[in-house]
Amino acid sequence: MSLDYTWFDALEAKIPHGEVRTRFAPSPTGYMHVGNLRTALYTYLIARHAGGKFILRIEDTDQKRKVEDAVAVIKRTMDACGLDYDEGPDVGGPVAPYVQTERQSYYKKYAELLVEKKQAYRCFCSEERLAKLRENDPNAKYDRCCCHLTQEEIDAKLAAGEPYVIRQLIPEGTTTFSDAVYGDITVDNAELEDQVLLKSDGLPTYNFANVIDDHLMGITHVVRGSEYLSSAPKYNLLYEAFGWEIPTYVHCASVMIADGETGSVRKMSKRHGDPSYEDLVKMGYLSPAVVNYVALLGWSPKGELAEQEFFTMPELIDAFEISGISKSPSAFDLEKLKYFNSTYLKAMAPEAFLPLAEPYIRMAVTDPDMDAALIAPLIQTRIDTLADIPDMVAFFACLPEYDVSLYANKKNKLTPELSRGILERELDAITAIQDWTYDAIHDALYGLAEEMAAAEGAKLNKMVGKVMWPIRIAAAGKTVTPGGAVEICQILGKEETIRRVRLGLEKLAG
C-alpha cells in the first residue's frame, strides 16, 4: 500500500527559497573546540556576506554522548563571538523545531518513503551477526543479506515484532559530487556501504538526519570539516533519491596542532584535551582576537586585503569569499594567537580595558586601597594575555625577596653603596609629602634630582635616572616593572612606600 504524501507536500511548502541559508549544526557532546568555532564562523560569514540567513540547529540524536549544559556552552560561545543567528532553538523560525530529537516524526516518514522507492531497505540482522561479519575484517562492509528478503519474509518478520534498521541502498556505478574547495570528486560506489539511515529505536543516524533537515530548512551551503568528504557521495545519493537540489558543499581542511607529549603534528580534538574556546578565554584571550585568528586558520583574503591580518567582524563579513578557503591543513599556533591578543589589548580604549583587567589584578592585589584604575594603564601595553596580569602586579601586594645587587646599575653608574645614600635622602623627601598624589611624589623626587644635579654639575636627565632607580628597587623589589617609581609609589600609598624604603635601607646596611 502506498504512503500518504500529504505530509510530504506540507513540509515542502514551508521550505524557504530565494536566499543564501547556512546552518551551524553542532552535536551537544562537549565543549566548542577551535575546529567547531571555525566551522561556525565560516558558516556565519558565508550567510552574512551574501545577506542571507544563519541558522543554529542542534543535532542531538546521539543521546548516549550528550553532555549536560553543552547546548548552553554552544550558545554562550556563539554570543561571545558575535555569531548571532536568525533562526534557532531559542529564537524560532519558519522551519522549527531546530532540535533534531524534536523532529523525529519526519525521519521515519522519509526513510519509509525511500523504502517504497526501492532506494532503501529494512535490515533485521542482529548485532551478533554484524559482529561476526567483522571478525576477520573490522572494515568489512555489510553483505546486504536483508536486501534480498522477499516481501513475504519481510511481512513475517514485521508481524513477529523483530527489530530492524533501515539501510540506504547504494546503486552500482560511480557518484560525482562537487565541492567549492576541493572541486569535483568521483567515487566508485562499490567502496560505499549501505549505511544505516534509521536505527532500531526509531532515531535517525547523523548522516540521514542532516540531509533531511538541510533540505527542509532550505540550506543552500553546507560547511563542514574535510573528514566528511568521504560521506559526501552518500549525501548526494540521498538527495538524488528524493529528487532534491543538492546544496553547495564547503569542506574545510583540518586544524592541526603539535602534540606537546609526542612532538608529532595531529588534528586538534576534544579527545586530546586541546583548548576549547572557553579554555582560551580562561587563559586570558579576548573573544575578538580569537575570532580574528580563527578566521585566518584556513582562509585568506584576496586582492588588496591579501596582506591584512586584523579584521573587525564587519570587515570579515565584507571580505569573506569561499574561494579564499585553503585545501591545505592549517596549524594552530598559540604564540601567533598571543600576538593577535596582545595587539588587541594594546588597541583597547583604557575605559574598556579596566573592567577586563580588574578581576585579574584583584587575584593578586586584594587591598582595596590600591586602586586598580591606576594599575591597569601600567600593564595594558605589557601583557600578551589577561592571565599575565596577576604575576606582573603581585609585587604590589607583597614585596618579593630580592638581593642588594639589584641596586647596582651600570647605565646610571650606581653601586649599592651609592644607592643607599640616595635612598636615605629619598626617604626624607617622601616622608615630608603631605598630600600623597602623583604630582607631589613626582615633584619631591625631581626636586631631589635637581639638587643633586646642581651639586654635582651633572645633566638633570641623567640625574633623574639615578634618583629613580634606588626607590623603584626598594618599592618593587624588581628591576623590570610596569610603570616607574612615581606610579608605583602612588599606588602603594605613603605608609607602604616608606615601609619598603626602610626595608631597602636595612638590606643595604646589612
C-alpha positions in Angstrom: 0.0 0.0 0.0 1.4 3.4 -1.0 2.1 6.0 1.6 0.0 9.2 2.1 2.0 12.0 0.7 0.1 15.0 2.1 2.7 15.3 4.9 5.4 15.5 2.2 3.7 18.3 0.3 3.0 20.2 3.5 6.7 20.1 4.6 7.9 21.0 1.1 5.6 24.1 1.1 7.3 25.5 4.2 10.9 25.4 2.8 12.3 29.0 2.3 13.7 29.8 -1.1 15.4 32.7 -2.8 18.3 33.5 -0.4 21.5 32.0 0.9 20.8 30.0 4.0 23.6 28.3 6.1 23.5 26.4 9.3 25.8 25.5 12.2 24.6 22.2 13.4 26.8 21.0 16.4 26.2 17.9 18.5 25.9 18.7 22.2 28.7 16.3 23.1 31.1 18.6 24.8 32.8 22.0 24.5 33.3 24.1 21.5 36.8 23.4 20.3 38.7 25.6 17.8 37.6 23.5 14.8 33.9 23.8 15.8 34.3 27.5 16.2 35.9 27.9 12.8 33.1 25.9 11.1 30.5 28.2 12.9 32.4 31.3 11.9 32.8 30.4 8.2 29.1 29.3 8.1 28.1 32.7 9.6 30.4 34.7 7.3 29.1 33.0 4.1 25.5 33.9 5.1 26.2 37.4 6.2 28.4 38.2 3.2 25.5 37.2 0.9 22.9 39.0 3.0 21.3 35.6 3.8 20.2 33.7 6.9 22.4 31.9 9.5 20.7 29.1 11.4 21.6 27.2 14.6 20.4 23.6 14.7 21.2 21.2 17.5 21.9 17.6 16.3 21.2 15.6 19.4 20.2 12.2 18.0 23.2 10.6 19.7 21.7 10.7 23.2 24.4 8.4 24.7 27.1 11.0 24.1 25.0 14.1 25.0 26.7 16.2 27.7 24.7 18.3 30.2 24.8 22.0 29.5 26.6 21.5 26.2 23.9 23.5 24.4 24.3 26.3 26.8 28.1 26.3 26.2 27.5 26.4 22.4 25.0 29.3 22.7 27.3 31.2 25.1 30.3 30.8 22.8 28.4 32.0 19.8 27.1 35.0 21.6 30.5 35.9 22.9 32.0 35.6 19.4 29.3 37.8 17.8 27.8 34.9 15.8 24.2 36.0 16.0 21.8 33.5 14.4 18.5 34.4 12.6 16.7 31.1 13.4 17.3 28.5 16.1 16.0 26.6 19.2 15.6 29.7 21.3 14.5 32.2 18.7 12.3 30.1 16.5 11.8 30.4 12.8 9.7 29.3 9.8 11.1 25.7 9.8 11.0 25.0 13.5 11.8 22.9 15.5 15.6 23.3 15.4 16.5 20.4 17.7 16.7 17.0 16.0 15.1 15.0 18.7 12.0 17.2 18.3 11.9 16.3 14.6 11.7 12.6 15.0 8.4 12.2 13.2 9.9 13.4 9.9 12.8 11.0 9.7 10.8 7.7 9.8 8.4 9.0 7.1 11.3 9.9 4.8 13.1 6.6 5.5 9.9 4.7 4.7 9.5 6.8 1.5 12.9 5.6 0.4 12.0 2.0 1.1 8.9 2.4 -1.1 11.1 4.0 -3.8 13.4 0.9 -3.6 16.3 3.3 -2.6 16.4 1.7 0.9 15.5 -1.5 2.7 14.8 -2.9 6.1 17.6 -4.8 7.8 16.8 -7.3 10.5 20.3 -8.5 11.2 21.2 -8.8 14.8 24.3 -7.1 16.4 25.8 -10.6 16.9 25.6 -11.3 13.2 27.0 -8.0 12.2 29.9 -8.5 14.7 30.6 -11.9 13.2 30.8 -10.4 9.7 33.6 -8.1 11.0 35.5 -10.8 13.0 38.2 -11.2 10.4 38.0 -7.7 8.9 36.9 -4.8 11.1 36.3 -2.7 8.0 34.2 -5.2 6.2 31.0 -3.8 4.6 27.6 -5.1 5.3 26.8 -8.1 3.0 23.3 -7.0 2.0 21.8 -10.1 3.5 18.4 -8.4 4.1 18.4 -6.7 0.8 17.3 -9.9 -0.8 14.4 -10.7 1.5 11.1 -11.3 -0.2 8.1 -9.2 0.7 6.6 -12.2 2.4 9.7 -12.7 4.6 9.7 -9.0 5.5 6.0 -9.1 6.4 6.5 -12.1 8.6 9.4 -10.5 10.5 7.4 -7.3 11.0 4.4 -9.3 12.3 6.7 -11.1 14.7 7.9 -7.8 16.0 11.5 -8.3 15.0 13.6 -5.1 15.4 15.1 -3.6 12.3 17.0 -0.7 10.9 16.6 1.0 7.5 19.6 1.0 5.3 20.4 3.1 2.2 20.7 1.0 -1.0 23.8 2.1 -2.7 23.4 1.7 -6.5 26.1 0.4 -8.9 28.3 2.8 -10.8 30.0 5.9 -9.6 29.0 9.1 -7.9 30.5 12.5 -8.6 30.0 15.4 -6.2 31.2 18.9 -6.4 32.9 20.8 -3.5 33.5 24.5 -3.5 37.0 24.0 -2.1 38.1 20.6 -3.5 36.3 20.7 -6.9 34.7 17.6 -8.5 35.4 14.3 -6.9 34.2 10.9 -8.3 33.8 7.8 -6.1 33.3 4.2 -7.1 30.0 3.2 -5.4 31.5 -0.2 -4.7 33.6 1.5 -2.0 30.4 2.7 -0.2 28.5 0.7 2.4 24.7 0.5 2.7 24.7 2.9 5.6 22.0 2.8 8.3 19.5 5.6 7.9 17.1 4.9 10.7 18.1 3.0 13.9 16.0 0.3 15.5 14.9 2.8 18.2 13.4 5.0 15.5 16.1 7.6 15.8 17.9 8.7 12.6 21.7 8.4 12.1 23.6 11.6 11.8 24.2 11.2 8.0 20.5 10.8 7.3 19.1 13.4 9.7 21.3 16.2 8.5 20.3 15.6 4.8 16.6 15.7 5.7 17.0 18.7 7.9 19.2 20.6 5.5 16.6 20.1 2.7 13.6 21.0 4.9 15.4 24.1 6.2 16.3 25.3 2.7 20.1 25.2 3.4 22.0 26.3 0.4 25.6 26.0 1.7 26.8 23.2 3.9 30.1 23.9 5.7 31.9 21.0 7.5 35.3 19.5 8.0 37.2 17.7 5.3 36.8 14.4 7.2 33.3 14.4 5.9 34.4 14.3 2.2 34.1 10.5 2.3 30.4 10.8 3.3 29.5 13.3 0.6 28.7 10.7 -2.1 26.2 9.1 0.3 24.6 12.5 0.8 24.4 13.1 -2.9 22.7 9.8 -3.5 20.1 10.6 -0.8 19.4 14.0 -2.4 19.1 12.3 -5.8 16.9 9.6 -4.5 14.4 12.2 -3.2 14.8 14.4 -6.3 16.1 17.3 -4.3 18.5 20.1 -5.2 22.0 19.4 -3.8 23.4 22.3 -1.7 26.9 23.8 -2.2 29.4 21.7 -0.2 32.2 23.6 1.5 34.7 21.2 3.1 37.4 22.8 5.2 40.8 21.2 5.8 41.7 20.2 9.4 43.2 22.5 12.0 46.4 20.8 13.2 48.4 21.2 16.3 51.8 20.0 17.6 51.3 17.4 20.3 53.1 18.5 23.4 53.9 14.9 24.5 55.0 13.3 21.3 56.0 16.3 19.2 54.0 15.0 16.3 51.5 17.1 14.4 47.9 15.9 14.6 44.4 17.2 14.2 43.0 19.3 17.1 40.4 17.3 19.0 38.5 17.2 22.3 39.8 13.7 22.9 43.4 15.0 23.3 42.4 17.9 25.6 43.2 20.6 23.1 42.0 24.0 24.1 38.3 24.9 23.6 37.1 28.4 23.1 36.2 28.6 26.8 39.7 27.4 27.7 41.2 30.2 25.7 39.1 32.7 27.4 40.1 31.3 30.8 43.7 31.6 29.6 43.2 35.4 29.2 42.4 35.6 25.4 39.9 38.1 24.1 37.0 36.9 22.0 37.6 39.3 19.1 41.3 38.2 19.0 40.3 34.5 19.0 37.7 35.1 16.2 40.1 37.1 14.1 42.9 34.4 14.5 40.5 31.5 13.8 39.2 33.2 10.7 42.7 33.0 9.2 43.1 29.3 10.1 42.5 28.1 6.6 41.2 31.2 4.9 43.0 34.3 3.5 41.6 37.5 2.0 42.1 38.3 -1.7 43.3 41.3 -3.6 44.3 44.5 -1.8 43.4 42.8 1.5 45.8 39.9 1.0 48.4 41.1 3.5 45.9 42.3 6.1 45.9 40.4 9.4 43.5 42.3 11.6 39.8 42.4 10.9 36.7 43.5 12.7 33.6 41.4 12.3 32.1 43.7 9.7 35.4 43.7 7.8 35.4 39.9 7.8 31.8 39.8 6.6 32.7 42.1 3.7 36.0 40.3 2.8 35.0 36.7 3.2 34.9 34.7 0.0 34.7 30.9 -0.2 37.4 31.0 -2.9 39.8 32.1 -0.1 39.4 28.8 1.8 42.5 26.6 1.5 42.7 22.9 0.7 45.7 22.6 3.0 45.5 21.9 6.7 46.3 24.9 9.0 48.4 25.0 12.1 47.1 26.3 15.4 49.9 28.3 17.0 49.4 29.6 20.5 52.3 32.1 20.0 50.6 33.5 17.0 47.4 33.8 18.9 49.3 35.7 21.7 50.5 38.1 19.1 46.9 38.8 17.9 45.7 39.0 21.5 48.5 41.4 22.6 47.7 43.7 19.6 44.0 43.7 20.5 44.8 44.5 24.2 47.1 47.4 23.3 44.5 48.9 20.9 41.7 48.9 23.5 40.4 52.1 25.0 41.6 52.4 28.6 38.0 52.5 29.9 37.3 49.2 28.1 40.4 47.6 29.3 39.9 48.3 33.0 36.8 46.1 33.6 38.5 43.2 31.9 41.8 43.7 33.8 40.4 44.4 37.3 39.4 40.8 38.1 42.9 39.6 37.2 44.5 42.5 39.2 42.4 41.5 42.2 43.7 38.0 42.0 47.0 39.3 43.3 46.2 42.8 44.7 43.4 42.4 47.2 43.9 45.6 49.1 41.1 47.9 48.1 43.2 51.0 48.9 45.5 50.1 45.9 43.5 51.5 43.0 43.1 49.1 40.1 42.3 52.1 37.9 45.9 53.3 38.5 47.4 49.8 37.9 45.6 49.0 34.7 47.3 51.7 32.5 50.7 50.4 33.6 50.1 46.9 32.3 47.9 47.3 29.3 50.8 47.5 26.8 53.0 45.0 28.6 50.8 41.8 28.5 50.0 39.2 25.9 47.0 37.8 27.7 44.9 38.9 30.7 46.3 35.9 32.6 49.7 37.5 32.6 48.4 40.2 35.0 48.5 38.5 38.4 52.2 37.7 38.3 53.0 41.1 36.8 51.3 43.0 39.6 51.9 40.6 42.5 54.8 42.9 43.9 52.2 45.5 44.8 50.6 43.1 47.3 53.8 41.5 48.6 57.3 42.8 48.2 59.4 39.9 46.8 62.6 38.8 48.4 65.5 40.4 46.5 69.2 40.8 46.6 71.0 44.2 47.2 72.9 43.6 44.0 69.8 45.0 42.2 70.7 48.4 43.5 73.7 48.4 41.2 73.1 49.9 37.7 75.8 50.4 35.1 73.8 52.8 33.0 73.3 55.2 35.9 76.7 54.4 37.4 75.2 53.2 40.6 76.6 50.8 43.2 74.7 49.5 46.2 76.6 52.0 48.3 75.7 55.0 46.2 72.1 53.8 46.0 72.0 53.7 49.8 72.9 57.4 50.1 70.3 58.4 47.5 67.6 56.2 49.2 68.3 57.9 52.5 67.6 61.3 51.0 64.5 59.9 49.2 63.1 58.7 52.5 63.3 62.2 53.9 61.7 63.6 50.7 58.7 61.3 50.6 58.2 61.5 54.4 57.7 65.2 54.1 54.9 64.8 51.5 51.5 65.9 53.0 49.1 65.1 50.1 50.1 61.7 48.6 49.5 62.3 44.9 51.3 61.6 41.7 52.3 65.2 41.2 53.5 65.5 44.8 55.7 62.4 44.6 57.0 63.4 41.2 57.9 66.9 42.4 59.6 65.6 45.5 61.8 63.1 43.6 62.5 65.5 40.7 63.3 68.2 43.2 65.9 65.9 44.8 67.3 65.2 41.3 67.7 68.9 40.6 69.5 69.4 43.9 71.9 66.6 43.2 72.5 67.7 39.5 73.3 71.2 40.7 75.6 70.0 43.4 77.5 67.6 41.1 77.4 69.7 37.9 75.6 66.9 36.1 72.8 66.9 33.5 69.3 66.8 35.0 68.0 63.9 32.8 70.9 61.7 33.8 70.4 62.5 37.5 66.7 61.7 37.2 67.5 58.1 36.2 70.0 57.9 39.1 67.4 59.1 41.6 64.5 56.9 40.3 66.5 53.6 40.3 67.0 53.1 44.1 63.5 53.9 45.1 62.0 51.7 42.4 64.1 48.8 43.5 63.1 49.4 47.2 59.4 49.8 46.3 59.1 46.8 43.9 62.0 44.5 44.6 62.4 44.1 40.8 64.5 45.6 38.0 61.6 45.4 35.5 58.3 46.7 36.5 55.1 48.1 34.9 55.3 51.8 35.5 58.1 53.8 37.0 59.0 54.8 40.6 56.4 57.6 40.8 53.5 55.4 39.7 54.5 52.5 41.9 54.8 54.7 45.0 51.5 56.4 44.3 49.7 53.0 44.1 51.4 51.6 47.2 50.5 54.6 49.3 52.6 56.6 51.6 52.8 54.2 54.5 53.7 51.2 52.5 56.2 53.1 50.3 58.0 54.3 53.4 58.0 50.8 55.0 59.6 49.4 51.8 62.2 52.1 51.5 63.2 51.5 55.2 63.4 47.7 54.4 65.7 48.6 51.5 67.9 50.7 53.7 68.2 47.9 56.2 69.2 45.5 53.4 71.9 48.0 52.2 73.2 48.5 55.7 73.4 44.8 56.4 
